[in-house]
Amino acid sequence: MSDTVIRVENLGKKYIIGHQRRERYTTLRDMMAEKARSFGQMFRRNGKEDYPTHEEFWALKDVSFEIKQGDRVGIIGRNGAGKSTLLKILSRITEPTEGRISIKGRVASLLEVGTGFHPELTGRENIYLNGAILGMGKAEIKKKFDEIVAFAEVEKFLDTPVKRYSSGMYVRLAFAVAAHLEPEILIVDEVLAVGDAQFQKRCLGKMEDVAEKEGRTVIFVSHAMPMIASLCNSCFLLKHGEVIKEGSPGSVIAYYQSDGQHSPGSVDYTSSPSPPGDHLAVLRRGWIENEKGEQSLDVRIDEPLTVYMEYEVQQKTPGTPYPNFHFYDDKNNCAFVTAAMVDINSPLEEGVYRALCHIPANFLNDGVYSVGLAVTFMHSGVHVSFYDQSALVFNVTDPIEGVITRGMGYVGPIPGVLRPVLDWNVEKIA
Ligand SMILES: Nc1ncnc2c1ncn2[C@@H]1O[C@H](COP(=O)(O)OP(=O)(O)OP(=O)(O)O)[C@@H](O)[C@H]1O
C-alpha cells in the first residue's frame, strides 16, 4: 500500500431496525444518546417504540477512500450521516456488511467505552491495560505514564475506579491514553466536545503533534468546523451514508455549510414565498464571482473576487438604502463590514437594484469565509430591511507557489483574518 495506511473499498453497513441486537461494544456517544433516549421514552405511551418490526437501513453505502500516513483527516456531516458507523468499522468495533478495509498499523480510538476502559479498574490500571492492548511493554508504558497523567490532569484520582469519574475526567484520561500510547493511527470522535475549551485546545495541539512531529495518522470526527479547519489537511463529507465530497477542509466545509439551502457561493430567493426583507426592501439573489466572471466556491488568494447582491425596493422610499456586506471567517471573527457610499437622503424609485463590491487580490487570508447580505435605511434612524447572515460561503485557497503575501520561501500557516499587501519601506539608516 506504499504510504497508504487505510484503504476502504465499497464499504457498506446495513442495520435491521427493530430487530437489531445490541452491539457488543458501545461508544461514549452511544452511552450519552442512550441516556437521552430513555429520557424521551418516559414521555412515550407505555414506553413502546413506534418503529416497524423489520426495516433494512444502510448507514453506509459504497464508501471508498484512501488515507496516507501522517494525514489528518476530518470527517463531517449532519446527524445520522454515518460518521460514527464509519469510525466503528475502522476501529473494528463493528463489522461491515459489505466491502473491504485494509489498515496498516496499530489503531487507538477515542470512541470505545467497552474495549479500552474497564469501569471497575482505576485510572492507573486502565492506563496499563490500554498500553497492553496496544502491544506495549510495561517499561514502555511507564515511560509515558507521567505524561498521560499530567495531560489528563487526574493525578488525584489515579487510584479511583473510572466509573466514579465525571464524563469530563473520563474523556480527558481516555484522550490522553489514546494520544500518548503511540498508536500508528489515532481515531477521535467528537467526544472532545465534553471537555472545556482549554482542554479542547490542548487536544487539538496534541493531535497536530501526533500527526506532524510523529508522522502518525489522525482521523477526527467533529461538528465543530473551526476544529476541523485548524487540525485537518483533508476532509470527507458524508451524507446519507455516502461520501459526497472530499478535498481540502476549506472547500469541503464551505460546500457543507452551504449545502441544502443553495448552491455554494450563491443564494437565490426569487422563487421563495418568504425572502428576507420587509415592506421597503427584499433580498432577491446574491453570489460570488471570480476574476473570470464565473460563480465559484474557491477563489485563489492572489485573485480578486466580486460579491453581488440583487434586492427589490418595494415602494418609493424617502431615502436611499445602504447595501452592506458582512465578512466573517470560519471561527466567526468578523473580518470587516463594507457598505456602498450612497446619498441617504435622496428618494429611491421602486424596482430591482444590483449592488456589487470588488474585493482585491491579496487581501483576505486563506480559509473559509461567509458573507452576510444586508440593506439598511438611515433616513430616519437605523432601519434594517434584511440581514441574511452567512448567506454566501466561499473558500480562499493558497497555492503557496508564487504567492507574494508569504514572503520568500515560507510555506507554513499564516495567522490572521486578513493577509493584505501593504506598503513597506526598509532602508539602512546607519
Ligand atoms: N446499532 C444501530 N442500529 C440501527 N441503526 C443504527 C445503529 N447505529 C447507527 N444507526 C443508524 O445509522 C445512521 C448513521 O448513524 P451514525 O451514528 O453513524 O451517524 P453520525 O453521522 O455519527 O451521526 P451524529 O452526528 O448524530 O453522531 C443513523 O440513522 C443511525 O440511526
PDBQT file of the ligand as one rigid body, heavy atoms in Angstrom, charges set to zero:
ROOT
HETATM    1  N1  LIG A 501     -26.901  -0.091  16.118  1.00  0.00    +0.000 N 
HETATM    2  C1  LIG A 501     -27.682   0.541  15.255  1.00  0.00    +0.000 A 
HETATM    3  N2  LIG A 501     -28.871   0.036  14.873  1.00  0.00    +0.000 NA
HETATM    4  C2  LIG A 501     -29.677   0.654  13.988  1.00  0.00    +0.000 A 
HETATM    5  N3  LIG A 501     -29.380   1.824  13.395  1.00  0.00    +0.000 NA
HETATM    6  C3  LIG A 501     -28.215   2.389  13.719  1.00  0.00    +0.000 A 
HETATM    7  C4  LIG A 501     -27.298   1.791  14.659  1.00  0.00    +0.000 A 
HETATM    8  N4  LIG A 501     -26.233   2.607  14.779  1.00  0.00    +0.000 NA
HETATM    9  C5  LIG A 501     -26.452   3.649  13.961  1.00  0.00    +0.000 A 
HETATM   10  N5  LIG A 501     -27.633   3.537  13.325  1.00  0.00    +0.000 N 
HETATM   11  C6  LIG A 501     -28.221   4.459  12.354  1.00  0.00    +0.000 C 
HETATM   12  O1  LIG A 501     -27.287   4.647  11.318  1.00  0.00    +0.000 OA
HETATM   13  C7  LIG A 501     -27.290   6.016  10.882  1.00  0.00    +0.000 C 
HETATM   14  C8  LIG A 501     -25.884   6.565  10.978  1.00  0.00    +0.000 C 
HETATM   15  O2  LIG A 501     -25.562   6.696  12.348  1.00  0.00    +0.000 OA
HETATM   16  P1  LIG A 501     -24.180   7.297  12.852  1.00  0.00    +0.000 P 
HETATM   17  O3  LIG A 501     -24.212   7.255  14.346  1.00  0.00    +0.000 OA
HETATM   18  O4  LIG A 501     -23.077   6.612  12.154  1.00  0.00    +0.000 OA
HETATM   19  O5  LIG A 501     -24.318   8.788  12.332  1.00  0.00    +0.000 OA
HETATM   20  P2  LIG A 501     -23.411  10.061  12.692  1.00  0.00    +0.000 P 
HETATM   21  O6  LIG A 501     -23.073  10.721  11.382  1.00  0.00    +0.000 OA
HETATM   22  O7  LIG A 501     -22.287   9.657  13.560  1.00  0.00    +0.000 OA
HETATM   23  O8  LIG A 501     -24.439  10.967  13.458  1.00  0.00    +0.000 OA
HETATM   24  P3  LIG A 501     -24.195  12.010  14.702  1.00  0.00    +0.000 P 
HETATM   25  O9  LIG A 501     -23.506  13.197  14.134  1.00  0.00    +0.000 OA
HETATM   26  O10 LIG A 501     -25.588  12.306  15.146  1.00  0.00    +0.000 OA
HETATM   27  O11 LIG A 501     -23.425  11.264  15.712  1.00  0.00    +0.000 OA
HETATM   28  C9  LIG A 501     -28.293   6.745  11.749  1.00  0.00    +0.000 C 
HETATM   29  O12 LIG A 501     -29.510   6.862  11.051  1.00  0.00    +0.000 OA
HETATM   30  C10 LIG A 501     -28.445   5.842  12.956  1.00  0.00    +0.000 C 
HETATM   31  O13 LIG A 501     -29.749   5.948  13.497  1.00  0.00    +0.000 OA
ENDROOT
TORSDOF 0
